Amino acid sequence: MRITVFRRLMAEEFGSGRAEMLAQDHVFSGLGGRTVEEALSAGTPAKEIWRAVCVEFEVPPERR
């Protein structure tokens, strides 16, 4: 998954403003205690990050 696709999915699911806030501020246990931005900077694949976001926020399977 490309990062641009990941960011689009985040914006569609949470709204652009909230998506940016979540990416910068929310610490995900599924990402080893990192934020989305930290995980991306560390080289974690966007698809893996999206899965962690979906689990954390209980995104329905049809939108994963």
TIPADREN-719931 format. One line per field, with one value per residue: residue number from 0; chain; x negated, y, z of N, C-alpha, C in turn. Coordinates in steps of 0.001 Angstrom, whole numbers, padded with zeros to 6 digits. Each point is the difference from the previous one (the first is absolute). Layout:
! residues N
k <- NUM, ...
c <- A, ...
n_xx <- X, ...
n_yy <- Y, ...
n_zz <- Z, ...
ca_xx <- X, ...
ca_yy <- Y, ...
ca_zz <- Z, ...
c_xx <- X, ...
c_yy <- Y, ...
c_zz <- Z, ...
This chain:
! residues 64
k <- 0, 1, 2, 3, 4, 5, 6, 7, 8, 9, 10, 11, 12, 13, 14, 15, 16, 17, 18, 19, 20, 21, 22, 23, 24, 25, 26, 27, 28, 29, 30, 31, 32, 33, 34, 35, 36, 37, 38, 39, 40, 41, 42, 43, 44, 45, 46, 47, 48, 49, 50, 51, 52, 53, 54, 55, 56, 57, 58, 59, 60, 61, 62, 63
c <- A, A, A, A, A, A, A, A, A, A, A, A, A, A, A, A, A, A, A, A, A, A, A, A, A, A, A, A, A, A, A, A, A, A, A, A, A, A, A, A, A, A, A, A, A, A, A, A, A, A, A, A, A, A, A, A, A, A, A, A, A, A, A, A
n_xx <- -000852, 000313, -000907, 000067, 000034, -001015, -000573, 000315, -000369, -001053, -000148, 000205, -000774, -000933, -000012, -000300, 000704, 000972, -000046, -000228, 000974, 000751, -000386, 000188, 001173, 000719, -000297, -000459, 000627, 000856, -000503, 000012, 001151, 000222, -000149, 001008, -000233, -000125, 001092, 000587, -000466, 000460, 000810, 000909, 000333, 000464, -000038, -001155, -000324, 000522, -000564, -001073, 000155, 000236, -000975, -000832, 000472, -000161, -000815, 001234, 000067, 001189, -000530, -000414
n_yy <- -001175, 000927, 000845, 000392, -001283, -000256, 001115, -000429, -001247, 000542, 000834, -001050, -000680, 000936, 000392, 000938, 000859, -000848, -000348, 001269, 000348, -000991, 000338, 001199, -000188, -000852, -000537, -000835, -000802, -000102, 001201, -000770, 000609, -000034, 001219, 000325, 001262, -000387, -000757, 000992, 000856, -000961, 000241, 000118, -001110, 000835, -001138, -000221, 001239, -000104, -001216, 000586, 000967, -000903, -000700, 001011, 000393, -001316, 000248, 000100, -001321, 000444, 000699, -001214
n_zz <- 000000, -000866, 000418, -001280, -000285, 000829, -000409, -001215, 000315, 000583, -001032, -000788, 000814, 000194, -001270, -000859, 000715, 000272, -001266, -000282, 000831, -000448, -001218, 000493, 000576, -000704, 001164, -000916, 000833, -001014, 000239, 001069, 000293, -001311, -000452, -000798, 000290, 001257, -000143, -000670, 000888, 000785, -001038, 000949, -000663, -000915, -000664, 000597, -000284, -001225, -000004, 000523, -000896, -000929, 000538, 000144, -001186, -000032, -001013, -000484, -000083, -000338, 001002, 000258
ca_xx <- 000852, -000737, 000308, 001094, 001241, 000217, 000493, 001363, 000863, 000126, 000872, 001368, 000549, 000045, 000007, -001399, -000576, -000175, -000992, -001326, -000214, -000244, -001304, -001070, 000108, 000499, -000991, 000632, -000707, -000259, -001166, -001125, 000008, -000360, 001070, -000043, -001130, -001227, -000083, -000363, -001402, -000817, 000043, 001091, 000856, 001273, 001070, -000062, 000490, 001446, 000601, -000038, 001015, 001316, 000226, 000123, 001236, 001077, 000512, 000691, -000753, 000263, -000752, -001432
ca_yy <- 001175, 001258, 000926, 000874, -000774, -000068, 001305, 000148, -000848, 000657, 001173, -000472, -000634, 000867, 001415, 000380, 000604, -001005, -000967, 000594, 000011, -001378, -000423, 000677, -000015, -001235, -001064, -001294, -001153, -000889, 000506, 000020, 001211, 001143, 000642, -000311, 000713, -000656, -001300, 000253, 000427, -001169, -000926, -000969, 000086, 000697, -000988, -000456, 001111, 000080, -001096, 000373, 001048, -000651, -000769, 000948, 000779, -000919, 000313, -001180, -000733, 000443, 001236, -000236
ca_zz <- 000000, -000038, 001098, -000438, 000157, 001445, 000476, -000523, 000820, 001308, -000152, -000265, 001203, 001175, -000362, -000197, 001202, 001055, -000480, 000243, 001441, 000425, -000513, 000730, 001458, 000626, 000131, -000264, 000557, -001127, -000739, 000923, 000801, -000849, -000764, -001432, -000604, 000451, -000668, -001395, -000016, 000324, -001128, 000101, -001189, 000177, 000147, 001393, 000821, -000209, 000769, 001419, 000180, -000096, 001227, 001123, -000084, -000370, -001334, -000523, -001023, -001370, -000259, 000260
c_xx <- -000897, 000437, 001137, 001348, 000347, 000596, 001425, 000976, 000221, 000973, 001441, 000646, 000225, 000203, -001441, -000652, -000272, -001046, -001415, -000334, -000313, -001394, -001145, 000014, 000380, -001084, 000725, -000830, -000366, -001157, -001203, -000094, -000420, 001251, -000106, -001224, -001333, -000194, -000378, -001473, -000951, 000024, 001053, 000886, 001359, 001157, 000057, 000533, 001514, 000710, 000047, 001040, 001394, 000333, 000284, 001353, 001192, 000674, 000655, -000782, 000207, -000734, -001485, -000686
c_yy <- 001237, 000903, 000933, -000710, -000098, 001309, 000267, -000824, 000613, 001171, -000416, -000550, 000997, 001474, 000490, 000586, -001011, -001029, 000508, -000006, -001404, -000457, 000599, -000281, -001327, -001076, -001343, -001128, -000980, 000437, 000132, 001268, 001232, 000614, -000459, 000652, -000629, -001337, 000160, 000381, -001162, -001049, -001088, 000131, 000628, -000979, -000536, 001076, 000101, -001098, 000338, 001073, -000631, -000790, 000944, 000704, -000819, 000400, -001269, -000663, 000506, 001296, -000171, -000159
c_zz <- 000000, 001160, -000393, 000131, 001489, 000526, -000494, 000832, 001387, -000083, -000247, 001267, 001133, -000304, -000024, 001251, 001089, -000412, 000252, 001485, 000510, -000420, 000809, 001492, 000641, -000013, -000102, 000601, -001115, -000879, 000927, 000829, -000781, -000609, -001448, -000633, 000399, -000696, -001471, -000117, 000269, -001109, 000093, -001232, 000309, 000211, 001430, 000947, -000123, 000791, 001489, 000310, 000010, 001259, 001165, 000006, -000493, -001309, -000538, -001142, -001428, -000343, 000256, -001277
